Amino acid sequence: MNYMTKRQERAAAAVRRLTGAATAIFTIALLSACDVTNPGPVQDEFLGDEESQPGLVNGSIRRLSELTTWTAYTTALLSREIFPGGQTGAGGHDVSTQGGHVQPGSYGGYFDDAQQARFIAEEAIERFNDVGASDDMLYQAHLWAGYAYRALGENWCDAVIDGSGIQPGSVYFENAVENFTDALSYAANEEERLPALAGRAAARVWLGEWGDAAADAEQVPDDFAFWLEMDQTGSTSYHNWLYFANANRPYRSYSIWNTFFEDYYTNTGDPRTPWTDDPDEPFANAALSGYGQIPWTNQLKYTSRDDDMRLASGWEMLLIRAEAILEGGAPGDYTDAMDLINEVRTRNVSDNDDQPLEAWNATDETEAWTFLKRERAIELWLEGRRLGDERRWMENGTPGELDTPDWSEISPIFTENPRSFCFDIPDSERDANPEVPTTSG
Amino acid sequence: MGTNTSYGSMNDPGGTGRSTRGRVGVVALVAAGLSLLASPVSIQAQTGQVTGTVTAASTGAPLGEVQVFIVDAELGTLSRSNGRFLILNVPAGSYEVRAERIGYGAATQTVDVTAGGTAVADFSLGEEALGLDEIVVTGTAGQSRRREIGNAINQINVGEIPDRPVSTTDLLQGSAPGIEITGGSGELGQGKQIRLRGNSSVSMTNQPIIYIDGVRMMDGAFPTVDGQDFPGGRGALVTASPLDNINPNDIERIEVIKGSAATTLFGTEASAGVIQVFTKRGSSGAPVWTAEMQQGTGWVKEFGANGVQYLHMEHYLRDPWWGGGYEGGELSEPCVTEPDSRWGDHNSSAEGACSWPGSVWLQNYNLSVRGGGQDLQYFMSGQYQDDTGVMPNDYLEKYNFRGNFTVTPTEGLQIQWNTGYTNQWQQNTSGGNNAQGLTLNAFRQERNYLASKDPRDIAIVLDYDLQQRIERLSSGITLTYSPLSNLTNRFTVGYDFSSQEGRNLRNFGYPQFPQGGLMNDTWQKRILTFDYVGTYSFDVTDAVRSNFSWGGQAIGDEVRQVQAWGEDFPGAAEPTVGSAAQTIANEERQKIWNAGFFFQNVFDINDQYFVTAGVRVDGNSAFGEGFGLQTYPKVSGTWVISDADFWSESMGSVKLRAAYGQSGRAPGAFDAVRTWEAAGFAGQPAFVPENLGNSDLGPEVTAEWEVGFDGSWLQDRISAQFTYYDQTTTDALMSVGSIPSEGFTQSQLENVGELSNKGMELQVDGAVVQGADWGWDVGLGISTNNSEVVDLGGIQEFSDLNGRIIEGEPVPVMWDRRVANPDEIAEFEYENGGENVVIGPGLPTHFLTPNMSFRMPGNITLSARGEYRGGHYMEINEISIGRSVRSPLCFPYYVDPANSIELEEDTPALWRERCTPGAADDYWFDADYFKLRSVSATVPVDFAFPDRVSNATITLALNNAWDWYREIPWYDPEVLGNAAANDDGVGNQTERVPAPATFRIALRVTF
């Protein structure tokens, strides 16, 4: 028989202990394997805390910022505020969008941002009502829900909310008006009332509630402006893409060449539509079918990645009041409308001669409509509002001319891609939501 | 001499020298080193020597690299390539001398050694084509003989690979049916994608898990260094493989098990297969040193077309040693000949061939030693690699160290401690689909981000400084305790640490980022392994023996990543992120634990029939709260039919086998939980919806059955291994689209799908010529793999794995618009009214892996290995037609190919579509291709060294030198996408230079 030495016995005992420890480790590990909490993502239940309430409101604003910076860029192409440089992929758009067309079911990311902007705000309202919250929190949540709904309405023709079927796009504006109205009820002072009034006025325009729209607009001072924050120190998803996509860092994705604003700024020096060229960079990044390289010029409205984007302003309110007059929804005639339009216009001093811009002179109502449309195009240039305006005027059959250029001679992409005036309900919603048809149309 | 005396005192055949044990390893190492310098003459008076020749029994050919050692003594050597061996300094006495080599049966002889005398022992080793009594470990509880195992298992013995690969993934490429190693491109340090038997999952990775010496190590590849959400650019898009951080010279063998029938005991996470690397261990005997020096070079094969033979990259590619340059073709830009600090006067002419200054130089140095006594054996190694790549900024430097120690402190107890450390630095050229990448801007010419096709303008992107530092430490201790002859306990604790620090710097003054920007991306992964296996064997009856095993395993896997981004530097000094005016940071941490236990019993009936049954039960932190545990059963059987009474020896040796088993794949760490992202907004906290969550989420479970046989015939001159497998993945995890209008917009993983994956694998090897001087061995691997999406669980088809996931189609299937009238001189028309149509499988469905080895007198061996893949379709077009880039493929159809994309009127519809911006979809090709992976010659040069050198060979290896494509016009189909080795599919090529051909010379000396 072999006897173990003391050393052997110690070793054997150590192994027995290790084996026992191993068994214990596996038992504990098996039991605890289901109980690992990782840092980073926030589990749903933690958002019930009062401390989380500002974060929820900020979440809604962030999504609205992401939506706005991208839709301002994309709808600028669709509404021909800028000329496409051929750039696809990063910093650019697919060929059909550059041609002016939105492919059916596309731009799901924009839809996600828009829906989340309103969902987070409404989720916040529901949570705040459940656990109690300050009037300021409720004001903020309703205000941003209102602007989220306005953005949905201006950019999507059809409405889908919380898994519903397709509803008229006006539902977005009705919800916007409702939320702005609630925001007004929680507003602590006049300063807080103005963004809600301005937002509600813009939403009521879409509902044809001209009198109410003009009434809201009239309460907003001319120099009021409400900005949506863009941030270059944060995520690229909400820095100013109209700047970054054309800042030559490295993207030169579009041009002002061949747009209405190329000649307009040259001729008038209107400081609201500045652009420049760069002799060292004569061309945009890519090229267009049938044309080739695109002469590159760049807008100067936004000159850094953290240039904020305007959501509402007193000048827009004047134009709403002018439009209400032309629509017959407010007292006055086209000359009164022109007075309001020229009030917006002549406050600006030309970059060419340091003189105030010349007033528009309309001889009839139709011409007044033309100047209204032009002045909105200039005042709201690159703010993501033009495409909605074009659609609204088209749907309402308003008189007057648009300054949208015809580029069909330049490249076949402008003839092969019929212009779109809103985004479609995306495939992601159509595929997942049984209440929505899987194909558009 | 003193050292020799000390060493001699350790050679204590009587085993009385216990007090020296603790110092054995250190002393042995020192002794071994110094013994090289010492003269053996003075001790010849007390010792003799043993010499002899080892030959192969079947041919009489000499066998090199046979381990010949004196049993119970610490003396041994390796045979030379002519079969000769010499063991010096053997104390006078009677000994058993043993000869062993993988793939051959061991042999033992008794010799009497006299003082000053020479004892002779010649060995003739029989080949074991089947190796039924070889021990395998992976997928079994403890260890098993090959005859007991009911599933296919591939064992790759690295010593038998002739071309001395410098990376482990190269070593595995084409090594056995069912092993698919894809990738490699022109960047130094680029990893490869690994798949075993294709895809068994849509949503989770199909990357097999990897073990090294029983310790779970990092699988997948290191991530690319690119700021996900920063303006930090995409960098070099290089994803190094952790497998390639293992020095191939340290590897003894690799075991590969490919399906759930074999991987059940690994449980969750093992359904894509398991690769286990076994590094070399020490062995009793005098220190055996192996030194190897490799010098190599490389060059890029043509990958352009129609007068643009390198897609305008010829200006930036380094030459091989012998120069020659790269001739771009008639429509390429002139070579840079005017004074330019970057090219100097490297190019003498604007016409013809040109290149980037310098030449490709691949250097690899290895030194290892193995040896030890009865109680401690050691293997230690070091490697230094220093490469200059084909791309202008590409350099790589790597250090590798390994120490493996086996200690036997007492009878029945063995402690194995293995540790490997790697430190790799690499600098790469910005590339891939990167606006500031060299390849993209060169491919796109005047349509690029620099609006210039002048090589001097494009070369400004070379100021983009991209560096990575990779460190890996993998260490494990295994205690094997056998208190009784029939009871064994094995406990392993392991720690595997991987770290990558990437720095992407555009310094102050960089033209496209004048104020400068720097991203530092530090990524770390830690894996903890606890593994216990107990085995108890007992006789049930005289004819039936039972091996009962039990055990458990816990794997903790943690990833930490911190990215810091800074921009706007004060000046041109070497910056840090902190010196930037504006900074952003991001941190991610994720930990997953998987733990399980198992039981298994093997019934051994007359050593001829084996029946195995087992079960594993797992919990995983990524399972939903309501899910619970997952059970994976297995059962298998083998019949060594050639051991049956009715079987005659002339019918060869045959083992029949069948196996069934299940294993799984867990969802991701957060998939089961409803979460919000703490996104932040303008410096304030902000929450946005992230993951919808599903508390019932569990693993997808792959069940596989396989049948096959292993056989050898004609005195082992022909051998074959055949397997048919059929996998079904149920509860397959599919990304079910959430309803965006409900707020949570990300897709949610659900256990809803079912996938099928089946095929066959056949490996046939034959010795066509077997002679003492001449030999010719050939081998052919044939495998098929056909997958199908059986059920999508009611969800819509979707895109994944670089293709489309459609019920009834392969996983994935390729899907796009096709031109209906390709040959007509007319406007193109699409099939199916312009809707996408199914094109074919996205992954190869059949593979051929031929190899041959030709042996000549002097034991000079010529070898070749290739791989054919086919049955799949790929979209191959690296030119951005949509951006109106002039594509070389379209040159024959352009009116003025040097300046315009206007098409000739008689352009066929297919090419009209391919060359028209806004179209350009139909670049689909039958993707069948063949690659000659390696051609090598091994020349023994023992004669040039003294007798103390037991083995010396020179190996000449030519890798990746020749390709054949059935339809693919000009681009390497193994070039991967932006995620490179982490890409979840193939056929998503991005703008890269294909992997270069390489030529290497290696001198390897063992003494």
Boltz contact constraints between the chains, C-beta under 6 A:
constraints:
  - contact:
      token1: [A, 8]
      token2: [B, 410]
      max_distance: 6.0
  - contact:
      token1: [A, 11]
      token2: [B, 409]
      max_distance: 6.0
  - contact:
      token1: [A, 11]
      token2: [B, 410]
      max_distance: 6.0
  - contact:
      token1: [A, 11]
      token2: [B, 413]
      max_distance: 6.0
  - contact:
      token1: [A, 15]
      token2: [B, 479]
      max_distance: 6.0
  - contact:
      token1: [A, 15]
      token2: [B, 481]
      max_distance: 6.0
  - contact:
      token1: [A, 18]
      token2: [B, 491]
      max_distance: 6.0
  - contact:
      token1: [A, 19]
      token2: [B, 489]
      max_distance: 6.0
  - contact:
      token1: [A, 22]
      token2: [B, 491]
      max_distance: 6.0
  - contact:
      token1: [A, 22]
      token2: [B, 532]
      max_distance: 6.0
  - contact:
      token1: [A, 25]
      token2: [B, 530]
      max_distance: 6.0
  - contact:
      token1: [A, 26]
      token2: [B, 552]
      max_distance: 6.0
  - contact:
      token1: [A, 26]
      token2: [B, 554]
      max_distance: 6.0
  - contact:
      token1: [A, 29]
      token2: [B, 554]
      max_distance: 6.0
  - contact:
      token1: [A, 29]
      token2: [B, 595]
      max_distance: 6.0
  - contact:
      token1: [A, 30]
      token2: [B, 595]
      max_distance: 6.0
  - contact:
      token1: [A, 30]
      token2: [B, 619]
      max_distance: 6.0
  - contact:
      token1: [A, 33]
      token2: [B, 593]
      max_distance: 6.0
  - contact:
      token1: [A, 33]
      token2: [B, 595]
      max_distance: 6.0
  - contact:
      token1: [A, 33]
      token2: [B, 619]
      max_distance: 6.0
  - contact:
      token1: [A, 33]
      token2: [B, 620]
      max_distance: 6.0
  - contact:
      token1: [A, 33]
      token2: [B, 621]
      max_distance: 6.0
  - contact:
      token1: [A, 34]
      token2: [B, 619]
      max_distance: 6.0
  - contact:
      token1: [A, 36]
      token2: [B, 591]
      max_distance: 6.0
  - contact:
      token1: [A, 36]
      token2: [B, 593]
      max_distance: 6.0
  - contact:
      token1: [A, 36]
      token2: [B, 621]
      max_distance: 6.0
  - contact:
      token1: [A, 38]
      token2: [B, 590]
      max_distance: 6.0
  - contact:
      token1: [A, 38]
      token2: [B, 591]
      max_distance: 6.0
  - contact:
      token1: [A, 38]
      token2: [B, 669]
      max_distance: 6.0
  - contact:
      token1: [A, 39]
      token2: [B, 589]
      max_distance: 6.0
  - contact:
      token1: [A, 40]
      token2: [B, 588]
      max_distance: 6.0
  - contact:
      token1: [A, 41]
      token2: [B, 670]
      max_distance: 6.0
  - contact:
      token1: [A, 41]
      token2: [B, 675]
      max_distance: 6.0
  - contact:
      token1: [A, 41]
      token2: [B, 690]
      max_distance: 6.0
  - contact:
      token1: [A, 42]
      token2: [B, 676]
      max_distance: 6.0
  - contact:
      token1: [A, 42]
      token2: [B, 678]
      max_distance: 6.0
  - contact:
      token1: [A, 43]
      token2: [B, 673]
      max_distance: 6.0
  - contact:
      token1: [A, 43]
      token2: [B, 675]
      max_distance: 6.0
  - contact:
      token1: [A, 44]
      token2: [B, 674]
      max_distance: 6.0
  - contact:
      token1: [A, 55]
      token2: [B, 685]
      max_distance: 6.0
  - contact:
      token1: [A, 55]
      token2: [B, 686]
      max_distance: 6.0
  - contact:
      token1: [A, 55]
      token2: [B, 687]
      max_distance: 6.0
  - contact:
      token1: [A, 56]
      token2: [B, 687]
      max_distance: 6.0
  - contact:
      token1: [A, 58]
      token2: [B, 681]
      max_distance: 6.0
  - contact:
      token1: [A, 58]
      token2: [B, 684]
      max_distance: 6.0
  - contact:
      token1: [A, 58]
      token2: [B, 686]
      max_distance: 6.0
  - contact:
      token1: [A, 59]
      token2: [B, 686]
      max_distance: 6.0
  - contact:
      token1: [A, 59]
      token2: [B, 687]
      max_distance: 6.0
  - contact:
      token1: [A, 59]
      token2: [B, 688]
      max_distance: 6.0
  - contact:
      token1: [A, 61]
      token2: [B, 681]
      max_distance: 6.0
  - contact:
      token1: [A, 62]
      token2: [B, 679]
      max_distance: 6.0
  - contact:
      token1: [A, 62]
      token2: [B, 681]
      max_distance: 6.0
  - contact:
      token1: [A, 62]
      token2: [B, 686]
      max_distance: 6.0
  - contact:
      token1: [A, 86]
      token2: [B, 883]
      max_distance: 6.0
  - contact:
      token1: [A, 88]
      token2: [B, 882]
      max_distance: 6.0
  - contact:
      token1: [A, 95]
      token2: [B, 882]
      max_distance: 6.0
  - contact:
      token1: [A, 95]
      token2: [B, 918]
      max_distance: 6.0
  - contact:
      token1: [A, 111]
      token2: [B, 740]
      max_distance: 6.0
  - contact:
      token1: [A, 112]
      token2: [B, 740]
      max_distance: 6.0
  - contact:
      token1: [A, 112]
      token2: [B, 745]
      max_distance: 6.0
  - contact:
      token1: [A, 115]
      token2: [B, 740]
      max_distance: 6.0
  - contact:
      token1: [A, 115]
      token2: [B, 741]
      max_distance: 6.0
  - contact:
      token1: [A, 116]
      token2: [B, 689]
      max_distance: 6.0
  - contact:
      token1: [A, 119]
      token2: [B, 743]
      max_distance: 6.0
  - contact:
      token1: [A, 160]
      token2: [B, 741]
      max_distance: 6.0
  - contact:
      token1: [A, 161]
      token2: [B, 741]
      max_distance: 6.0
  - contact:
      token1: [A, 162]
      token2: [B, 741]
      max_distance: 6.0
  - contact:
      token1: [A, 162]
      token2: [B, 742]
      max_distance: 6.0
  - contact:
      token1: [A, 163]
      token2: [B, 739]
      max_distance: 6.0
  - contact:
      token1: [A, 163]
      token2: [B, 741]
      max_distance: 6.0
  - contact:
      token1: [A, 163]
      token2: [B, 742]
      max_distance: 6.0
  - contact:
      token1: [A, 229]
      token2: [B, 682]
      max_distance: 6.0
  - contact:
      token1: [A, 231]
      token2: [B, 682]
      max_distance: 6.0
  - contact:
      token1: [A, 233]
      token2: [B, 582]
      max_distance: 6.0
  - contact:
      token1: [A, 233]
      token2: [B, 584]
      max_distance: 6.0
  - contact:
      token1: [A, 235]
      token2: [B, 229]
      max_distance: 6.0
  - contact:
      token1: [A, 236]
      token2: [B, 229]
      max_distance: 6.0
  - contact:
      token1: [A, 236]
      token2: [B, 231]
      max_distance: 6.0
  - contact:
      token1: [A, 250]
      token2: [B, 435]
      max_distance: 6.0
  - contact:
      token1: [A, 250]
      token2: [B, 436]
      max_distance: 6.0
  - contact:
      token1: [A, 250]
      token2: [B, 449]
      max_distance: 6.0
  - contact:
      token1: [A, 250]
      token2: [B, 512]
      max_distance: 6.0
  - contact:
      token1: [A, 283]
      token2: [B, 451]
      max_distance: 6.0
  - contact:
      token1: [A, 285]
      token2: [B, 449]
      max_distance: 6.0
  - contact:
      token1: [A, 286]
      token2: [B, 447]
      max_distance: 6.0
  - contact:
      token1: [A, 286]
      token2: [B, 883]
      max_distance: 6.0
  - contact:
      token1: [A, 287]
      token2: [B, 447]
      max_distance: 6.0
  - contact:
      token1: [A, 287]
      token2: [B, 884]
      max_distance: 6.0
  - contact:
      token1: [A, 289]
      token2: [B, 917]
      max_distance: 6.0
  - contact:
      token1: [A, 289]
      token2: [B, 918]
      max_distance: 6.0
  - contact:
      token1: [A, 428]
      token2: [B, 737]
      max_distance: 6.0
  - contact:
      token1: [A, 428]
      token2: [B, 740]
      max_distance: 6.0
  - contact:
      token1: [A, 429]
      token2: [B, 740]
      max_distance: 6.0
  - contact:
      token1: [A, 429]
      token2: [B, 741]
      max_distance: 6.0
  - contact:
      token1: [A, 431]
      token2: [B, 737]
      max_distance: 6.0
  - contact:
      token1: [A, 431]
      token2: [B, 796]
      max_distance: 6.0
  - contact:
      token1: [A, 432]
      token2: [B, 737]
      max_distance: 6.0
  - contact:
      token1: [A, 432]
      token2: [B, 739]
      max_distance: 6.0
  - contact:
      token1: [A, 433]
      token2: [B, 739]
      max_distance: 6.0
